[in-house]
Amino acid sequence: MRDLVIVGAGGFARETAAAVRAINEVRPTWRLRGFLDDDTALHGTHRAGLPILGGIDLVAAMPAAAVVVCVGNPRDYVSRRRIVERIALPAQRYATIVHPSATVGAGSTVAAGSVLLAGVVLTAEVSVGAHVAVMPQAVLTHDDRVSDYATLASGVRLGGGAVLRPGAYVGAGALVREGVTIGDWSLVGMGSVVLRDVPPGEVWAGSPARRLRAASLDESIVSKSVGS
């Protein structure tokens, strides 16, 4: 068993802790030490039965521990990348958490730092990049490509050959047609039906989904990812 700390102490972090406990019930794998969060008011308190050990920079004092970064919501879905770049750990320090009830089909891959929660399905030849968050009951079908830092909220369905570019956020219950690309750091609203490509750095919603506005992001974030 290896020590594991979770960066963040919000809902996604606590869901990941529950997934880790489920993994350990099947096969003891992780010694879950607690959460790291920069909110000093939380330090010394407990969430989900685990201590909040201190700020995020405490990872430097825990060189043997694996780390998973579990932050990000529709209001600040760039935060996961900011933290990963800030703590600057090598890839081997990051845990990959796959709930025992998730299905990872033949030829599918999940990179370091990513989390697949309960009931997620990767059918066949699906590629999931690093530091990706896949919430419960999402279904990724054949040949989907999900790039680093993307987020798929609960109940998302991706048709075959769909592409999520770096940092793309797809809201709960959204449906993405086969072969469609969601651009870098774009956000798709919950329940949307996406029938055509979404350009980088935009917010789309509706059925069928249409452009609402530009995403509230620093332009350097989008431009840094394009072409990666």
N, C-alpha and C positions, 0 to 999 in steps of 0.2 A: 504494500500500500504506500501511496505517495501523498504527502501533504498537498492540500489544495486550498487556495484562497480565492474568493469571488470579489471582483471589483464592482462596487455599487451595492446599494442596500434597498433598492426599490422593488417593485413587483417582479420584473424580469429576473433580478438577482435571486429573489426568494423562490421563484419557479425553478430556476436552475438548481438551487440547493435541494429542492424536492426531487428533481431528476437525479441528482447525485446520490441521494439516499436510496432511490429506487434501484439505481445501478448496484449499489453496495448490497442490497438485499439479494440480488442475483449472484453477484460475485464481488466480494470485498476488494475495492480498487482504490478508493480515496479516503484519506483522513481529512475531513472537511473542517478547517480551522476557524473559519468565520469570514466576515465581510470587511472590505476596506472602503471608506467613504470620506470625502473631504468635508462633510458637514460635521463640524466639531461638536455640535449639540448631540450628535448620535454616539460619539465615542464613549465606550464603556457601557453602552446599553446593549440590548439583545433584540434580534429579529429572527423569527422562525426558529427560536431555540439556539441561535448561534450568536457569538459576540461580534460587535463591531469593533475591530481591533485598533483602528486608527485611520489616518489618512492614506491616500493612494500611494504616496511616495514610500510608504513602509515596505513596499515590495523589495526595495533595495536591501533591507535588513533580513530578508527571507529567501536567500539564494537557492535553497533546495526545494522550495515550494513551487508547484505548478500554479498557473494563474488563468482565470477566464474573466474577460471583461463583459459585464452584463448591465450595460446602460443604454439609453437611447429610447426616445419616444417621438411621436410626430412633431412635437414642438422643438425638439433639438436632436434630430437623428444623426447629426454629425459627431456627437459627443464620443461615440465609441472609437472613431478613428483618432480624435484628438487625444484621448487617453492612451491608446496604443502607441501613438507617436511620442507622447510625453514620457512614458516609462521605458520605451525603447528596449524591450527584451528580445532575445533571439527566439526564433519560432519554436524551438524545442522546449521553451518554458511554458508554452500555452497548452492548456488542456483542451481536448475536444470532447464535448459532452453529448452523448446520444442516449436518450431515454430508452429503457428496455422495450417499451411498446412501439417505438419507431421502427420503420422498415426501410432498410437501405438495400435496394435491389442490385442485381448483378451489374458489375461494371461501374457502379456509382462511387463517387469519392467525396469526402468531407475533409476540408483542410483544417489546420490548427486554429484553435481559438473559437471555433464555431459551436453552436448549441442547437440541437434538434430536440424539441420537447415532445410530450406524450402524443402518440397517434400520428406523428408525421410520416409521410410515405414518399420515398424516392423510388420510382418504379424501375427504371433501367437506364444505365448510361447517363446518369445525372451528375453534374459537377457542381459542387458547392465550395466556394472559396473560403478564405480565412476571415474569422471574426464576423461570421454571418449569424443572424438570429432567425430561427425558424420556429414559430409559435405553434401551439397544439393544433392538430388535425389539418395542417397544410398538406397539400398533395402536389408533388412535382413529378411530371410525367416524362416520358422518354426524351433524352437528349437535351433537357433543359440545362442552361448554363447560368449559374448565379455567382456573380463576382463578389470580391471582398467587400465587407461592411454593409452588405445589403440586409434588409429586414423584411421578412414575410410574416405578417400578423396572422392571427388564428383564422383557420378556415379558408385561406387563400388556395386557389386552384390555378396551376399553370398548365396550359396546353403544351403539347410536344414541341420541342425545339425553341421554346421561349428563352429570351435572354434578359437577365437583370444585370445591368452595368453597375460599376462600383457605387455603393452607397444608396442604391435605389430602395425606396420604402413602398411596400404594397400593403394597403390597409386591410383590416379584417373583412373576410368574406368576398374579397375581390376576385374576379375571374379574368384571366389573361388568355387571349386567343393564341392558338399554336403559331409559332414563328414570329411572334411580336417581340420587340425590344423595348424595354423600359430604360430610358437614358440615365446617365450618371447623375446621382443625387436628386432624381425626380421623385415625386410623391404621388401615389395613386390613392384616392380616397376610399374609405370602407364601402363595400358593396358595389363598387364600380365594375363595369363590364368593358374591358379594354380590347378593342378590335383593331387598332392600328398603333404603329410605333409612337412612343412618347419621347420627345426630344429631351436632351439633358437639361436639368435645372428647372423643371416646370412642375406645377401642381395640376393634376387632372382628376376629374370625378364625374360620376354619372353613368347612365346606361342608355346609349353607349357613352363611354368616357370622352370628355372634351376638356380642352385647356381652360383652366380658371385664371391662372396668373403665374408669374415667375415665382419660384421657390424663394423663401427668405434666407438666402445663403450668401456668404462671401463669394464673389465671382472667382477668386483664386482657388476655391475648393473644387468647383466644377472644372475649371480649366486644367487643374493639376491632374485630374482623373482621366480626362478625355484622351483616348489613344492608349491608355494603359492596359 
